């Protein structure tokens, strides 16, 4: 191996070391993703409130004697389950914000650099394209979560007022009834006005659930498939393949 090849390999290995020791810790540090994490935590807080509101209202209705409120209680309990699924998706998104940077710069970028070194030493030009693919995958993994969170937040802000109104409605919701002795006595009957309030709350809860499903589940999935499609388009167009004359010129200098 000549001097120029040794210097080039050393330079590429230095990039791998910097990625492994400096960039990866910074990319995985939650402090460097403060705004993105705050946006996710705001949604988590809203979902927890709505989920707890649905479960608590369902439990309260189930304590009432008779079967008049049973359908409403069942629907609210079912909605609480869906909110828990959305909550799980948001927590996964929060964890991936830091984990994606760790995977990209701790593993994939150093691996791409090692492959480039092998390509230089062995003179295998096809490995350069493989390294380019791995590098692009690393960039996509690093950017996909912040990109999906940003897009989700843009959509969420258009409907945030509806979600906040539902939360306020739950905080002001009072389940009242007419009873001979005590609120939940054997002869308790729920007033028509209370039923109307609960039904209205259920309708708003359904709308809020739809907003959360779109922003926490649908948009991240669409962003992921869009980036996968973009990668396929790039590779099929051979955009990352170096020009043959350029490779021959580089190889001539290294001889």
N, C-alpha and C positions, 0 to 999 in steps of 0.2 A: 504493500500500500504506500503510495507516495505522500509527500508532505501536505499537498493540497487536500487530498481526501481525508487525511487525519484531522486537519483543521476544520473541515466541513462537518465531519462526524462529531468532533468536540463541540462545535457550535450548536448542532441539533440536540445533542445530549444536554447542553446547558439550558436550552429551551425547555426540555423535559423536566430538568431539575427545578427550574424556576416555577414551572406549572405545578409540580408536585409539592414544593415546599412553601411557595409564596402565594400563587394565585388561588390554589385550591382552598387553603384556610380562609382567605378573604372572601371567596365566592360562597363558601358554606357558612360564613358568619351571619347570624340573623340580624346583627346590627346594620349590615349593608343591604338588607332587604326590609328595612323598617317600614317604609310606606306600603309595600305590598302586603306585608304581614298584618299591618294595622287594618287594611281594607278587608282582609280575610277574617280577622278577629271581629270586626263590626258585623259581618254577615253571620258569623258563628253566634254572637250575642243575640242577634235578631231571631235566628232559628231556634236557639235554646228557649227564648221567651215564648215564641209561638208554639213550640212543641210542649213546653210546660203548661201553657195556657189551654191548649187543646186537651191535654191529659187531665188537668185539674178540673176543667169545666165538665168533662165527661164523667169524672169521678163524682162530682157534686150532683150531677143529674141522676146518676145511678143510685144515689142515696134516697131519692124521692120515691115515695110509695106509688104503686101503680105502674103501668106500662106506657103512659102517654109520652114520656121523654126518652124512652129507651132507644128509638131510632136515632134521635139526635146524639145521645150518648155514644152509641155504636159508631156513628160517622166521625165524631170527634176523636174517639180512641183510634180509629183507623188512620186519620190524618196525622195523629201524633207519631205513628210508626213511620210514615213517609218522611216526616220532618227529621226523625232520627237517622234515616238513610242519608238525607241531605247533609246532616251534621257530620256524619262519617266521611262523606266526600269532601267537605270543607276542611276537616282535620287532615285528611290525606293530602290535600292541596297545600296546606300549611307546612306539612313535613317535607314535601317535595320541593318547596321553594329553596330550602338550604341543601337538601340532599342532591338535587340536580347539579348544582355547582360542584359538589364534592365528587360525584361520579365523572363529570366531564373533565375536570382538571386534575383530579387525582389518578384517574385510570385511563380514560380514552385518549387524551392529548399526549401523555407520556408514551402510551402504546403506539400512537401514530408516529411519534418521533423515533422510537426504536425501529419501526418498520422502515422509515426513511434511512436510518443508518445502515440497516441491512441492505437496502436497495443501493446505497452508495458503495458499500464494500463489495457486494456480489455483482454489481452492475446490472441489476434486474429492474428495468424501467417500469414494468407493470406494477411493481410494489408501490410506486409513487402514487398511482391512482387509488390503490387500496388505502394508503395513509390519508389521502385527501378525503375519501369517503368517511373514514373513521373520524377525522377532524370535523367534517360537516355534521355528522351525527352528534358529536359532542356539543357543537354550537347549538344545534336544535334542542337537545335535551336541556341545555342551560337556559335557553330563551323561551321554551314552550310554556313553562308554568307562569313566569311573569307576564308573558304576552296574553295568555288566557285569562289571568286575573285582571289585567288592565281592560281587556275587551269586556269581560263579565261585569266589571265595575261601571263601565260606560253604559251598558244596558241596564244595570241595576239602578243607576241613579235616575233613570227615566221613570222608574216605578217605585222608587224608595218611599215616596210619600204614601202610596197605598199600603206598603208594609208597615210604616210607622203609624198610620191611622189604625191599622188592625191591632197593633200592640197597645195603643192608647185605648182602643175600644175594649180590649181584654182587661186592662187596668181599671176601667170604669164599669165593667160588667158586674151586675149584682143580680143574683138569682133569688127572687123573692116569691113568696107564696102566701096563700091565705090558709090559716090553720086555727083550729079551736084552742090549741095549747101547744105553743112551740112551732118553729119554722118547719121542721120535718116530722111532725106528728103523723099519726096514722091517717088523719083526715086532711092532710095537706093537699091543696090543689094549686098548681102553678097558674099564675095569671096569664091572660092572653098577651099582655104587654111584654112580660118576661119571655114568653115563647118567641115573640117577634124579635126581641133583642138577641136572643140566642141564635135564631135563624139568620139574622143579619150578620152576626159574628161568624157564623159558619160559612156564609157566602164569601165574606172578606178573607177568611182563612184559606178558602180554596183558591182565591185569586193570588194571595201571597205565596201559597204553595207552588202555584204555576210559575210565578216569578223566580222563586228559589230554584226550582228544577231547571229552568232555562239557564239561569246565571251560574249555578253551581255544578250542573251536570252536562247539559246539552252543549253550551258554548265551549267548555274545555275539550270535549270530545271532537267537536267540529274543528277547532284549532289544531288538534293533534292530526286529524286526517288531512287537513289542508297542508300542513307541513310535510307529512309523508308523501302526499301527491307532488308537492313542490320538489322534494328530493328526487323523486322518480323522473320528473321532467328534466331536472338539471343533469342527472346521470344519463338519461336517454339522449340528450342533446350533446353529450360529451363536452360540456363546458369546462369540466375540471381536468380534461386531458391536455397535457402540455404539447405544444407544437413540436413536431419531429425535429425540425431544424434547430430549435432551441435546445432540445435534449442532446443533439449531436454536438452543438457548440459547447455545452457544459461538459460533456464527456471528453471532448478534445482538450479542454483546459485542465482537466483532472489527470490526463495521461502524462 
